[in-house]
C-alpha cells in the first residue's frame, strides 16, 4: 500500500460507519467502472480499426469536410 493510500485509510478510519461505507462504495464503483472500461476498450480494437479504415477511405474519396469549430 502506498503512503498516500495509508494516509487516506487512516483518515477514513476516523469517520462514522455510514461515511466509511459511502466512501467504500464510491471507491469500489470507480474501480469497477475502470475495469469495465478497460475490458470494453480491449474487446473493441477490431471494430475501432475497421472504423478507422472506413474513415480513411471516406476522406480519400472526398466524402468528408474539414470541421471548423468557429462555424458551429
MODELLER restraints for C-alpha pairs under 7 A, 6 or more apart:
rsr = mdl.restraints
at = mdl.atoms
rsr.add(forms.Gaussian(group=physical.xy_distance, feature=features.Distance(at['CA:12:A'], at['CA:20:A']), mean=6.29, stdev=0.5))
rsr.add(forms.Gaussian(group=physical.xy_distance, feature=features.Distance(at['CA:58:A'], at['CA:64:A']), mean=6.34, stdev=0.5))
